Amino acid sequence: MQYFIINGLTKEGKKFRPSDWAQRLAGVLSCFTPDPTVVGRQIAYSEYVTPNVIDGISCVVIENKLRDVSPLAWKFIVDFAESNSLQTYETDVKPD
């Protein structure tokens, strides 16, 4: 599988809070880009970890390449999902 998805629903089916959790989690692995020509966008999400919405539910899409590039970041992401009892799945197709 190429993508690991953390869904914004708990294993019990409850919506995970806060509502911006996906942006916060992806933000932990983002980079600051001090480009003065880019107005309002100084934070750039990692190419491996991005927030998304699938079927109306916030989620985070993680490329499995992250396992090799940064094993500690991968562990952090997986531990976050497990410790918050979030639904996860893997897929070969990158969500839009």
N, C-alpha and C positions, 0 to 999 in steps of 0.2 A: 504494500500500500504506500502511496506517496504522501497522503495528507492525514493528519491526526486532528480531529475536530472535537473541541470542547463545547458542548451545548449549554446554553443558559438555563437549563432545567435540572433540578436535582433528580436523583434516582427515584424519588417519590413523586416526581412530576410537578413540583412547585417551581415557580419562576424564581431565578436566583437574583438577589439584590446586592448591591445597588444597581440601578439600571445601566450605569456606565461601566460595569465591571469589565467588559471585554476590552474597552479602550484603555482602562487602567492596567489590565494585565499585559496587553500588547505594548503599552507605554513603558513598562519596566524594561523591555528589551529594545526600546527605540533609541535613536541617535539624535543628538542636537545638531542641527545644521545652521550655523550662524551666517546665513546668506541674506544680506540686507535687501536683495532684489526680490526675495520671496516674502511677500506681505502675508502675515498671519499664519505662516507655516514653517516654523523653525524646528518642529519635531517631525522626524521621518520614521515611520514604522519599519521594523526589520523586514527584509524580504522573506524571512522564514516564519514570522509570527504576525498575523494581521487580524484585526477585528472584522466581523462580518455580521450579516443578518441572513439567516436561512429559515424560510417558512415563517417569518415574523418573529423569530427568536434570536436574540443576540448570541453570538458564538465567537470563538477564536479558532482560526485556521492555522495549523502549524505544519510546515513542510517537514517531512521525516528526515531531510538532510540535516536538520538542526542536531539530531543525535550525534552525527559525526563532527559537525562544525563546533558545537559547544555542548558537550555532555552535561555540564552543570546547569546550563539553561534548560536543556531538555528535562532533566530531573526536577528542576523548579516548577516547570509547567505541569508535568505529570503529577507531582506532589500536590500542587494547587488543586487540580481537578479531583484528586482522590480525597484530600482533606475536606473539601467542600461538598463531597458526594455528588459531583456533577456527572451528567451523562456524557459519554465519549464514544466515538466510533472512528473507524478509519475508512478511507475511500481512495480510489485511484483518480477520481475526477475532482479538479479544483472547483469549489463552489464559486459562483459569480459574485 
